[in-house]
Amino acid sequence: MKIHIPNSVWLGNIDPFLKGFYPLKPNELKITFNKKWISIHPMVLSMIAALGLQIHASKIECEKLEAKSKHYLERMKLFHFLRVKSGISVKEHEAAGRFVPLTQIKDSKSLTKFVTEVTPLLHLEPKHAEPIRYIMSELIRNVLEHSLSKDGAIVCAQYYKKSNTIRIGIADTGIGIWKSISQSYKPKNDLEAIGMALTPGITGTTIKEGGTERNAGAGLFFIKSIASVNNDFFVIYSGKALYKLLKRTGKKIKLHVDPFDDRHSRRDDLPSWQGTVVGIDLSLDKTQEFALLLQLLNKTLREAIKERKKARYKKPQFI
């Protein structure tokens, strides 16, 4: 496999980076870097770390880093996950108020500990801490319950003071969304499977409308909706497909049950990612009151499930 880290990769311009990913030769990994500057979204870091865990350290080749911002990759523990020596010496910095370095989570106990530690690491106010904890908890729980990845979830986050924004990335190298959803439904391709995963009340664990008491199939829908309400980016990439929630052009806020009714971009021609990757931005200046937002989301979820049940029972039954 080959992956190149360019000078700048964010959710808004993630497509060219993903298009350049070379997934062939899965037993080796070659990483190259922009020579002058590196500024990348946590989603990218999570992807590379997840790939590194799949490969023996002797089969990982990292180009020598020359960019001035190379210390960032060291502090985010990328080379620790790749198990290679970077040759970069950095002073130990306190992470508080800046970032959550790459972290591997393989079970619910580790998840609980991680979510508890997120707030002090990022120095978040209570009104901001709740949605961040919820987003991270739901994304990681999805990996643990659905991906079947032996390496669990790889997650990291960064706070950007200038824009007052939290950016989160999570990756796994499990079975991917299409295989997970196919346990109960019949998606035609990766893109349709992603659409189902983002639709409230649909989960790969059961064909029952609204899911089960333990898994309602609403986590990704809620996370996408939080990004939508805040007018932020949200990206999900699995198999050959990418769904990207774009920023609204008007002031009116409307939560759509069908993710393809949101303003978005999509593609199904990307190099195949074995597993699932999610990236989300959350502007803290615009974060709505979380309790009120959850009430609205739950109302939308109930209405969506009710309408789908009606439509389902109206279909002719053949004996």
N, C-alpha and C positions, 0 to 999 in steps of 0.2 A: 504494500500500500504506500501511497505517497500523499502528503498533505503540505500545502504551502501557507505560511502565515504572512499575509500581506501587511502593508503599513496601517490599514484601518479596516476593521470589519465590525459592523453593527447590525442590528436586526433589519434596519431599513435597507441596507445594501448587502445582505447576507447571500443572495443568489449566486453571484460570481464566485465567491469563496467555495460554496458547496459544489458548484459545477466543476471546480478544479480538483475536487477530491478524487483520488484514484484508488478504488477499493480492491483491485486485483492483487494477487500475491499476498493473501491474508496473513501469512506467517512472517512477514517482515514489514517494517515501517520506516520510511524515510521522511524526515521533517526538514523543510527549508524555511528560511526567514527573510523578510525584507531587510535590507542592509542598513537603512537609515533610521527607521522608526517603526514601532509596533504599538498599536492601540486597538485592542480586540475585546469583543463582548465575552462575558463569562460562559456563554453557550459554546463558544469556540474552544475555550480552555477545557470545558467538561468533555467535549467530543474527543479531543486529542488525548486527554488522560484516560478516557474509557478505552480508546484504541490501544494505548500503551499497555494496559493491564492484560490484553489478550495475547501479547507477544513476548517472547523471551527477550530479556534485556540485551543479549548479544546480537539480536536481529533488529535492534532499533538504532537508526543512524540519524544523529542530529547535526545539522550544519552549524558551524561555529557562529555564535551570536555576535554581531557587531553593532546592532542598534543601540542607541543611547538609553532606550527604555527597557533594556534587557533585564534589569534588576526586578522589574515587575513580575516577570515569569518565574523568577526564582522565589520571590516572596509568596506567590500564589501556589507554590509547591508543585509546579508542573514537572520539573525534573525529578522530584521525589517519586512521582507516580510513574514516570518513564524509566526510573531506576538507572539514570545515566548522570554522569558528572557534567555540570554546566561550565565549571571553571569560573563561575561568577561569585565573587565574595561580596556579601551585603551585611550591613549592620542589622541586628535584629530589631525590627520595628513593632511597636504595639499595633495590633490589628484593629483595635477599637475605633469606631467612627469611620473606617475606611473599607474593609473587605472581610469576607469569609473565604479563607483559602480552600482549595480543592479538598473535598472530604468524601470518603467512601462510606456508604451506609448500606448494610446488608441485612439488618433485622429491625424489628419494631423497637427494641430497647435502644439501639443506636439512634434511631429516628427521634425518639422522645428526648434523648440527651441533646441531640443536635438542635432541635427546635427550641429547646430551653435556652441554649447558649447563643442563639442568633440575635436576640434582642440586645444583650449587653455588648456583643461584638460590634453591632452597628449603631449602638447608642440611639435607639429609636424611641420616639414618644409613644405612649400607649395607643393613640389613635392610628399610628402608623404600624406599630408592632403587630397588631392583630391580623391585618391583611397579609403582611409578609410571612408571619408564622403559618397562617392558613395556606397560602400558596405553596410554600415549601413543603409543608406537611402533606398536602394533597398530591403534589407531584411525586414526592418520594414514595408515598403509600401506593400510588399507581404502579410504580416500578416494582415494589416488593410483592404486590398482589397479582400483577398481570404479566410482567416481562419474562419471568422464569430465568433471569440472568444470574449466573453463578457469582458475578462480581457486584451485584446489587446496583445501587444508584451512585453516580458521581455528580456532585453538586458544588457550586461555588457562587459567590455573589459579590458585587462591588457597589459601593456608594460613591456617587459623583456629586461633589459639593456645588460645582458651578451650575448644574442643572437641577440640583436637589432631587436626584433620581436614584432609585435602587434598580440594578440590573441583575437578573438571575439566570443561571444556566444549569440544566440538568441533562445527563445523558446515560443511556444504558445500552448494552449490546446483547439484549435478549431476543425474544421471538418476533418483536415488532407488532405494530397495531393490527395489520391485516390478519396475521395468524391468531392474535388474541380475540379479535372481534369474530373471526370465522368459527370460533367454538360455539357460537349461538346464532350468528347471522351469516349471510352470504354476500359479502361485499365483492364487487367485480374486480376491484383493483385497490392499490394502496391509497389513492386519493379518496375513493368512496369510503374506505375503512376509516380514514382520518375524519371525514365528515360525520360518520356514525359515532365515533369516539367523542366528538364535540357536541353531539346532540343529547340534550338532557333526557334521562330515563333509559338510555341504551348502554348496556354493559356486556362485555364478552362472557361474563360469568353465568348469565341466564337470558332466556328469550322473554322472560316476564317483563311487561311494561313497567317502568319505574324501578327495575332492578329488584334487589332484595333489601332487607332491613340493614344488612351490613354494607351492601354496595349498591347505591342508588343510581350509579352511572351519571352523576352530576358534577363530579370534581373538575374535569376539564372545561365543562360548560361554565361553571362558576368562575374559574380562573380567566377564561376568555372574556367573560362579561365584566369582570373587575377591570381588565385592561381596556375594554370598550368604553365603560363609564368614565374612566380616567383619560380616555383618548390617547392610549399608549399602544406600543407594538406588542404583538404576541405571535410567536412562531412555533410550529410543530413540524417535524421532519421525521419520516419513517419510510423505510423501503426506498422507492424512487420518487416519493411524493412530498411536496411542501405546501403547507397552508400558512399564509401570513395575514394576520389581521392588520389592516391599515388604519391610519388615523382618519377620523371623521372630517368631512369638509364643512359640515354645518354645526350649529349649536344644539340641535335637537338630539336627545338621547333616546334610543329605542333598543331594547334587548331582543334579538332575534333567536328563535328556537333553532332554525336552520342556519348553520354557520356560513353557508354560501349566500345567505341574504345580507350578511354584513359586508361592509366595504373591505375587500380583501384581494390578495393575489394568490394564485395557485400554479403549481406545475407538477407534472408527473414524468419528467424526463431527466431527473437528476441521477448521479451515481448512487447505487443502492446502499443504504445504511442498514446494517443488520442490528435492529433495535429501534429505539426512539430517542429523539432529542427535542427538548423544549427550551425556548428562551422567552423571557418576558421582561419588559421595562415597567416600572411603576413610579410615576412622578409624585413625590410627596406633597407638592404644592396643591395637587388636585385630588388627593385621596378623599373619597366621600366617607361619611360616617359608616363604618363597617357594619354595624348592627342593622341599620336601615337598608343598606345594600343587600345584606343577606335575606332580609324580609322580602324585598322585591324579587330577588333571585328565586327564593322558594316558591313565591306566588307564580312566577313564570314557569317553574318546573312543574308544579301541580297542574296548571292549565294545559301545558304541553302533553303531559301524560294522559290527562282526561280526554283531550282531543284525539290522540292516537288510539286510545282504547275504543272511542266511538267509531272511528274510521275502520278499525280492525273488525269490530262486531257487525258492521254494515256489509262487509264482504259476504258474498254467497257461500254457504257451507255445503260442500258436496260429500255425501255419504256413500 
